[in-house]
Amino acid sequence: MTGGHATPFSNAAATANYVENAVRNVPGLDDLHRMTMLLLAEGAPDAADILVVGAGGGMEISALGAARPGWRFLGVDPSAEMLALARRTTEFIQDRVELIEGLVDDLPEKSFDGATCLFVLHHVDNAEQLHVLRAIRSRLRPGSRFIFSEHAAIGTDPERWLARSVTFSQREGIESGEAAAKAAMMKQRLGLHTPDETRAILSEAGFRDLDMFYAAFSLRGWVATT
């Protein structure tokens, strides 16, 4: 991801139902956004600059911006299609939002009071994830918060937990065999870490005070401090 702008959300078909699918796929997504806001606010001023990595869709910017009228946002995403959706989603706070097509390495030199990377990094090759986290860390002011979430490799049978996440997302129901097949594909395609591995990579990237604050089947959310 650091060398190119490849993205799984690079066509209209992938983005058409993104917001609807995100609500279906992530248990308590609205509450996760609220928790993210509260955790960021512990280390951010009332007039804060927040970096959003993987800003396509604009859902977290919209939620954070509605709750914190003094916050400004810089969002980065490699998908032009997803950024177009983000512009529509965040139109009501457009004067406080800047969206950039690209990667963290493409951002201008600027320091931020907090950052988010929600359900993005597991789409990045394992070999490049540390670089991305270090790039985010280098742009954060001392004492600021970083909120990070991902699909994780849970327990001794990660595919079983991934299958449970798949089943949760299918409100109309899904056969166990189909859920298992989708879980196997996710395990092969995503760069999954165990919780211990996530702690290790966040620590190696320069973050401290690492705590898990969100858990839902195969999904995990973390808060860290610079």
N, C-alpha and C positions, 0 to 999 in steps of 0.2 A: 504493500500500500504506500510505502514511503517513496518508492521509485516511480509508480504510475498512478493513474486515476481510475483503476478498475473498481467497480462497485456492483453488488448484486441488484441494485435498484437503478438501472440505467435505461429503462424503457417504460413506455406508458402503461403497459400491462402490469408491470411490477408496482407501479405507484398509484394506479387507479383506485384501489381499495385499501391503501396503506393505513389510513387513520382508523377505519373500521376494523381492519385486521389487528392493528396494534392493541386496540381495546379488547378484542377477543382473546388475543394471545397472551397478554400480560395480566395476571391476576392483580386487581386493585391498582390499575395504572394511574388513575386520578390521585389516589392516596400516595402512591410512590412519588408523583410529582410534588405533592404537598410536603412530604417528608424531605425530598430533595431541597425544596425551598427553605424549610426550617433549618436544615443542617448547614446549607450555604450561609444563611443569615447569621449563624453563630460566629462566623469569621469575616463577614463582609459588612461594609458600612451601608447606610441607607441609600447613598448614591454610589452604587457599585458597578464595575465593569465585569461582566460574566462571560466566559468563553464556553461555547457549546460545540463540542466535537461530535460530528455526525448530526448536524442540525436539520437535515432533510426532513420534511414533514412539518416541522415547526411546533410540534406538540408541547415539548417541554418549555420552549421559549414563550409560547402563548400562556401556559400555566404560570410560569415564574413571573412573567411580565404583568399579568393581571393581578397577582398577589403583591408584587413589589413595584409600585409606580416609579420609584427612583432608580431602578436598575436599568442599565444599558447592556445590550447583548451583541457579541460578535459570534456568528455561527459559521462553521466551515463544514463542507460536505463535498465529496468528489462528483456527486450526481447532479447535473443541471436540472433533470426532471424533478428530483426530490426538493431541490431548492426553489423551484417554481411553485411547488405545493407549499413549501414553508412561507414563501412571500404571501400567498393567499391566506394561510392560517394566521399569520402574525400581522395582517394588514392594519388591525386596530391599534397596534403600537409601532407602526412602521418608522416613526421618528426616533425610536430607541433601538432599532435593530439594523445591523449590517450583516449581510450574508455574502460569503466568499466561496466560489467554486474552487475546490482544491483540497489540500491536505494541511495538517498542522504546520509542516515545514514551509508552506507557501504563505503563511500569515506575516503581516508586517510586524516589525519589532514593537511590542507593546506588552505591558504587564497587566494582569487581571487580578480581581479580588476573589475569584472562585471559578471553578470549571466543572462541567459535566461531560460524561461520556457514557450514555445509556444504551446498552444493547448494541454496541458498535464493534468493540474490539474483538469479539469472537469471530467476526467476519475477516479479520486481518490474519495473515500468516503468523504462526507462532514465532518465527524467526524475527519478525519485524515489530512485534507487540511492545517489547521493551523500548525500542527506539521511539515509538509513538508516545508511550507514557513519559519518557524522559523529555520529549519535546513539549508535552503539556506542562510538566513540572517546571521547566525552565521559564515558562511564561507566567507563572503564578507568584504573587507577592508573598513574602514571609507571613506565616500564620493563616493563610487562606485555606479554604476547604476544596477538596476534590471529591465528586460523587461519581461512582463507577458502578455499572451493573452489567451482567453477562449471564449467558447460559453456562452452567458449570458441570464438571464431572463429579457427580454426587455418589458417595458410597461405593460399594463393591460392584454395583451394576448400574453404571451411568445411563445406559440405554433405557432401562426401566423407568428412570426418573424423566428422561426426555419423552418417553412414550406417554407418561402421565401428563406432561405439559401439552403434548399434541392432543390428547383426549380432552383436556380442559378447554382447549380452543375451539373444539368442534361441538358447538351447542346443539346441532342437529343429530349428534351421535356419530360414532365411528367404530368399525370393527377393530378388535384388539390386534389382529394381524396387520391391518393397514397402519395402525398407530405405531406398531413395532417397526414396520418397514420405514416409515417416515423418520422414526427415531434413529434407526441405523444410518440413514442418509445424513441426518443432522450431525451425528457423531463423526462421520467421515468428513463432512464438509466444514464444520466449525472448528475453530481453534480453542478447544475446551481445556480448562484447568481445574484441578481440585482446589478446594478452598485454601489448603496449605500452599499450593503453588501460586495462587493469586496473591496471598500475603507476601510470598517471597519476591514475586516480580514487582509488586508495588513498592516494597521496601528497597529493592535494588534500584528502582527508578528514582529514589530519593524521598518517598513519602514516609510519614510516620503516623503514630497514633491510629493504626488501622483497626477498624471495627466493622463487622457485618451488621447491617441494620434492616435488611430485607431478605426474606427467603420464601419462595413459592415454588414447590416442586423442583424443577431443575434450575430455576432462576435465583440469582443472588445479587444483592446490592451492598456496596461498601462505601464507607466514608473514610477519608484520609486527610491529613494536614501536611502542609509544606513545612 
